[in-house]
Amino acid sequence: MFSSFQLIRRFGLMLTLALTACLASPRQAHADEGRWRFGGRLGVPLTTEATYYHSCSAPYGSDVCGGSSFSLDSVDLKGSHAPIFEGFGLIRLGGNFYLGVTLGYHTSNAFTSKLSGKTLNFGADVSIAPTLEWSPAISDQMTLALGVRVGAFAVLPGGDLEDELVDMRSTCTKVRAAGGGCTVEEGPVWDQQLTLSVGLRYRLEHMALRADVAFQGQSARDMISLKAGSGSTDYEFTDSLNQWSRTLLLVGADL
């Protein structure tokens, strides 16, 4: 599970400043604000942190995991700045509150090892999340946008992760040829995602421009895995990403 405490601590200072500004000059939403909001955003990860794990389990004495019954390799990673695309639809609940859904697509999960500098690419990811947004006016044309999303995301294997899948499929082919059983879980695996955001909307005549900073945490347990053998010869390989968090800068518009 991702560390939501660190996420909330980062968010706390900006949220406090935003709330102070609103309480100092409280306003209701503009009368001509529509009941619906539909929009899109283009985002860039400012920071991304994750830990990659590759585990192996096998019967004691087997040479599959280097002679041990279990092995675990972990690599601390920092992410690239590949773009993220989001689309959202919200309906006004009353007052300054909006409820809806956000869809996201991250074009590339490319990471660099903090220790060795080696680059690893795990493919793209997609997300879907119910969204609650509080949007009080702070001037005649500007509104605040404080959002929270709790939803799901999935990694779509590609790059180095796809290469690992090819190796796993090849291993399974050999195991089956020898009369054993073998399965490969290829994903995508859906898991949890939490997003906290703070932004500003600038209202024009028929639309609003907006910019948001979002803090996002997600837990990715097993992205892909291989299970092979039968009875006492069972062994398993698993690739996973954990402790995954990123800070995003998003710009876009809504109607």
C-alpha positions as CSV (number, residue, x, y, z in Angstrom):
1,M,0.0,0.0,0.0
2,F,1.3,3.5,-0.8
3,S,2.3,5.9,1.9
4,S,-0.7,8.2,2.1
5,F,0.7,10.0,5.1
6,Q,3.5,11.5,3.1
7,L,1.1,12.5,0.4
8,I,-1.3,14.2,2.8
9,R,1.6,16.0,4.6
10,R,2.8,17.5,1.3
11,F,-0.7,18.6,0.5
12,G,-1.4,20.1,3.9
13,L,0.6,23.3,3.6
14,M,-1.0,24.3,0.2
15,L,-4.4,23.3,1.4
16,T,-4.0,25.5,4.5
17,L,-3.0,28.5,2.5
18,A,-5.9,28.0,0.1
19,L,-8.5,27.6,2.8
20,T,-7.1,30.8,4.5
21,A,-7.6,32.7,1.3
22,C,-11.2,31.5,0.9
23,L,-12.2,32.1,4.5
24,A,-10.8,35.6,4.4
25,S,-13.0,36.4,1.5
26,P,-15.9,33.8,1.3
27,R,-18.0,33.8,-1.8
28,Q,-20.6,31.5,-3.3
29,A,-20.3,30.0,-6.7
30,H,-21.2,32.4,-9.6
31,A,-24.9,32.3,-10.5
32,D,-24.0,31.6,-14.2
33,E,-21.8,28.6,-13.4
34,G,-23.2,25.6,-15.2
35,R,-24.6,22.5,-13.6
36,W,-22.1,20.4,-15.5
37,R,-18.4,20.7,-16.0
38,F,-16.6,18.7,-18.8
39,G,-12.9,19.2,-19.4
40,G,-9.4,17.9,-20.0
41,R,-5.9,18.4,-18.7
42,L,-2.4,17.8,-19.9
43,G,0.0,17.0,-17.1
44,V,3.7,16.5,-16.5
45,P,5.1,14.6,-13.5
46,L,7.4,16.9,-11.6
47,T,8.6,14.1,-9.3
48,T,8.0,10.3,-9.3
49,E,9.2,7.8,-6.7
50,A,8.8,4.1,-6.7
51,T,10.4,0.8,-5.6
52,Y,10.7,-2.1,-8.0
53,Y,10.7,-5.7,-6.6
54,H,11.6,-8.9,-8.4
55,S,11.0,-12.0,-6.3
56,C,11.6,-15.7,-6.8
57,S,10.4,-18.6,-4.7
58,A,11.2,-22.3,-5.2
59,P,11.7,-25.5,-3.2
60,Y,14.8,-25.5,-1.0
61,G,17.8,-26.7,-2.8
62,S,16.5,-25.8,-6.2
63,D,18.8,-23.7,-8.5
64,V,15.9,-21.7,-9.8
65,C,16.5,-18.9,-7.2
66,G,20.2,-19.2,-7.0
67,G,20.2,-22.1,-4.6
68,S,17.8,-20.6,-2.0
69,S,14.1,-21.1,-1.5
70,F,13.4,-17.3,-1.8
71,S,15.2,-14.3,-3.3
72,L,14.1,-10.7,-3.5
73,D,15.8,-7.9,-5.5
74,S,14.6,-4.3,-4.9
75,V,15.6,-1.1,-6.7
76,D,14.6,2.5,-5.7
77,L,13.5,4.4,-8.8
78,K,12.8,8.0,-9.9
79,G,10.4,8.6,-12.8
80,S,10.6,10.4,-16.1
81,H,8.5,13.4,-17.2
82,A,6.4,11.6,-19.8
83,P,3.0,13.4,-20.3
84,I,-0.3,12.5,-18.6
85,F,-3.7,13.1,-20.2
86,E,-6.9,13.5,-18.2
87,G,-10.5,13.9,-19.0
88,F,-13.2,14.6,-16.5
89,G,-16.9,15.2,-16.0
90,L,-18.5,16.8,-12.9
91,I,-22.0,17.6,-11.8
92,R,-22.8,20.3,-9.3
93,L,-24.2,19.0,-6.1
94,G,-25.1,22.3,-4.6
95,G,-23.1,25.3,-3.3
96,N,-19.5,24.9,-4.4
97,F,-19.3,21.1,-4.5
98,Y,-19.0,19.0,-7.7
99,L,-19.0,15.2,-8.0
100,G,-18.0,13.2,-11.0
101,V,-15.3,10.9,-12.6
102,T,-11.8,11.4,-13.9
103,L,-10.1,9.2,-16.5
104,G,-6.3,9.3,-16.9
105,Y,-3.7,7.9,-19.3
106,H,0.0,8.1,-18.6
107,T,2.0,7.6,-21.8
108,S,5.2,6.0,-20.3
109,N,6.3,4.7,-16.9
110,A,10.0,5.1,-17.5
111,F,12.2,5.0,-14.4
112,T,15.8,5.5,-13.6
113,S,17.6,3.5,-10.8
114,K,18.8,6.0,-8.1
115,L,21.8,3.7,-7.5
116,S,23.0,2.5,-10.9
117,G,21.4,5.0,-13.3
118,K,19.9,2.1,-15.3
119,T,16.6,3.0,-17.1
120,L,13.6,0.7,-16.8
121,N,10.3,1.2,-18.7
122,F,7.2,-0.6,-17.5
123,G,4.8,0.6,-20.1
124,A,1.8,3.0,-19.8
125,D,-0.9,3.2,-17.1
126,V,-4.6,4.1,-17.1
127,S,-6.8,5.2,-14.2
128,I,-10.4,5.8,-13.4
129,A,-11.5,7.6,-10.2
130,P,-14.6,9.1,-8.7
131,T,-13.9,12.8,-8.1
132,L,-15.1,15.3,-5.5
133,E,-14.2,18.9,-6.0
134,W,-14.8,22.0,-3.9
135,S,-14.7,25.2,-6.0
136,P,-15.4,28.4,-4.1
137,A,-15.0,31.7,-5.8
138,I,-12.1,33.9,-4.7
139,S,-12.8,36.8,-7.1
140,D,-15.2,37.7,-9.8
141,Q,-13.4,35.6,-12.4
142,M,-11.3,33.2,-10.4
143,T,-12.3,30.1,-8.4
144,L,-10.3,27.7,-6.3
145,A,-10.4,24.0,-7.1
146,L,-9.7,21.6,-4.3
147,G,-10.1,17.9,-5.3
148,V,-9.9,14.4,-4.0
149,R,-10.0,11.2,-6.0
150,V,-10.1,7.7,-4.8
151,G,-10.1,5.2,-7.6
152,A,-8.2,2.5,-9.5
153,F,-5.3,2.3,-11.9
154,A,-3.6,-0.3,-13.9
155,V,-0.1,-0.7,-15.6
156,L,-0.3,-1.7,-19.2
157,P,2.9,-3.8,-19.6
158,G,5.4,-2.5,-22.2
159,G,9.1,-1.9,-22.6
160,D,11.3,-3.9,-20.1
161,L,8.2,-5.3,-18.5
162,E,7.1,-6.7,-21.9
163,D,10.6,-8.2,-22.3
164,E,10.2,-9.9,-18.9
165,L,6.8,-11.3,-20.1
166,V,8.5,-12.7,-23.2
167,D,11.0,-14.5,-21.0
168,M,8.2,-15.8,-18.7
169,R,6.3,-17.2,-21.7
170,S,9.4,-18.9,-23.0
171,T,10.0,-20.5,-19.6
172,C,6.4,-21.7,-19.5
173,T,6.7,-23.2,-23.0
174,K,9.7,-25.3,-21.8
175,V,7.9,-26.3,-18.5
176,R,4.9,-27.5,-20.4
177,A,7.1,-29.4,-22.9
178,A,8.6,-31.2,-20.0
179,G,5.1,-32.2,-18.8
180,G,4.7,-29.6,-16.0
181,G,2.0,-27.0,-15.5
182,C,2.7,-23.3,-16.0
183,T,0.7,-20.0,-16.0
184,V,1.7,-16.4,-16.6
185,E,-0.3,-13.6,-15.1
186,E,0.2,-10.8,-17.7
187,G,-1.9,-8.0,-16.3
188,P,-3.1,-5.4,-16.4
189,V,-3.6,-5.6,-12.6
190,W,-6.0,-3.0,-11.2
191,D,-5.1,-1.4,-7.9
192,Q,-5.8,1.6,-5.6
193,Q,-5.0,5.2,-6.4
194,L,-5.4,8.3,-4.2
195,T,-5.1,11.8,-5.7
196,L,-5.2,15.2,-3.8
197,S,-5.2,18.3,-5.9
198,V,-5.3,22.1,-5.5
199,G,-5.8,24.4,-8.4
200,L,-7.1,27.7,-9.8
201,R,-9.8,28.2,-12.5
202,Y,-10.0,31.5,-14.5
203,R,-13.4,32.0,-16.0
204,L,-13.8,33.3,-19.5
205,E,-17.1,33.9,-21.3
206,H,-17.9,30.3,-22.3
207,M,-15.2,28.3,-20.6
208,A,-12.6,28.3,-17.8
209,L,-8.8,27.8,-17.9
210,R,-7.3,26.0,-15.1
211,A,-4.0,24.9,-13.5
212,D,-3.7,22.2,-10.8
213,V,-0.9,20.7,-8.7
214,A,-1.8,17.1,-7.7
215,F,-0.1,14.7,-5.3
216,Q,-0.8,11.1,-6.3
217,G,-0.1,7.8,-4.6
218,Q,-0.8,4.3,-5.8
219,S,-0.1,0.8,-4.8
220,A,1.0,-1.7,-7.4
221,R,1.3,-5.2,-6.0
222,D,2.1,-7.8,-8.7
223,M,2.3,-6.4,-12.2
224,I,3.2,-9.7,-13.8
225,S,4.0,-13.2,-12.3
226,L,4.8,-16.7,-13.4
227,K,3.7,-19.9,-11.5
228,A,5.1,-23.2,-12.7
229,G,5.5,-26.8,-11.6
230,S,3.4,-29.2,-9.6
231,G,3.5,-30.4,-6.0
232,S,7.0,-30.1,-4.5
233,T,8.5,-28.6,-7.6
234,D,6.4,-25.4,-7.6
235,Y,8.2,-22.1,-8.1
236,E,7.1,-18.5,-8.8
237,F,8.5,-15.3,-10.2
238,T,6.9,-11.9,-9.5
239,D,7.6,-8.3,-10.7
240,S,5.9,-5.5,-8.7
241,L,6.1,-1.8,-8.1
242,N,5.4,-0.4,-4.6
243,Q,5.6,2.8,-2.6
244,W,4.7,4.7,-5.8
245,S,4.0,8.4,-5.6
246,R,4.2,11.4,-7.9
247,T,3.6,15.1,-8.0
248,L,1.9,16.4,-11.1
249,L,1.5,19.8,-12.8
250,L,-1.7,19.9,-14.8
251,V,-3.1,22.6,-17.2
252,G,-6.3,22.5,-19.1
253,A,-9.8,23.9,-19.5
254,D,-13.4,23.0,-18.7
255,L,-16.8,24.0,-20.1
